[in-house]
Amino acid sequence: MDKKELAQFLRRRREALRPRDVGLAEGPRRRTQGLRREEVAHLAGMSTDYYARLEQQRGPQPSVQIATALARALRLTLDERDHLFGLIGHNAPARFHRLEHVSPTLMRVLDRLDDAPALVLSDLADTLAMNPLATALMGDQTRHTGLARSAYYRWFTDPAERLYYPEEDHPRHSRTQAARLRAALTADSDPPRAARIVAELQERSPEFVRAWERQEVAQRYDDSKTILHPELGRIDVDCQVLFTENRAQTLIVLTARPGTESQSKLDLLSVIGHQQLTP
């Protein structure tokens, strides 16, 4: 049980809620940011003193039943619930199994995608496979080694990684990367490697530290994003995601809306590949 992280996580999730989110009245004299401790305790069916001790790092290890009640009271997502269980020291429902070998099912789909960029990621955002159009669009992401294999790590340590995204989108990407890494920290089947990535980023990136302290947890992928190609410029794409059954690997397919300039650029890229457009 990680009492410090658990206390911070509970407090941040409590502060993120508003009374109306859980069916309570705001009240004219409310000063507390988010819900009060006694409100969370009431929603979870426990004493206020017990809940307060958890936030003060003085409480005993909650049972599975109490952990479930806390997740329900704090309106946690499935990813956040699994993270809570991990912090408490209980096994959450297994959703991950780490494999370096790409799922044959995903590879069959990837092999048939020749008109849209597509890539396969592991649960720690290692790029395991890319089709030629994805490589032409975003460069070869499978070439990295060590901790840099993880896109989470590269985003906060390698300036070249950010050249593919507009600067105004960087803050949103940073929060997303930190939230997904936090989910992997307790759900991934290789916790030591996830922990090494977190520790290294905490040493090297103040931006990561700020995003990490938000205590956000998610396995989300953006529905749409803008990619900056070095020669074709801005390309707006929609993201479609396919998970393996155990959620260990993810196939991401990028498509542009028909009839748009972005679609024309992808069509051109599928023809020229890595050829330079300008000397």
Buried (B, 14 or more C-beta within 10 A) or exposed (E): EBBEBBBBBBBBBBEBBEBEEBEBEEEEEBEEEBBBBBBBBBBBEBEBEBBBBBBEEEBEEBEEEBBBBBBEBBBBBBBBBBBBBBBBEBEBEEBBBBBEEBBEEBBEBBEEBEEBBBBBBBBBBBBBBBBBBBBBBBBEBBEBEEBBBBBBBBBBBEEEBBEBBEEEBEEEBBBBBBBBBBBBBBBBBBBEBBEBBBEBBEEEBEBBBEBBEEBBBBBBBBEEBBBBBEEBEEBBBBEBBBBBEBBBBBBBBBBBEEEEBBBEBBEEBBEEEEEEEEE
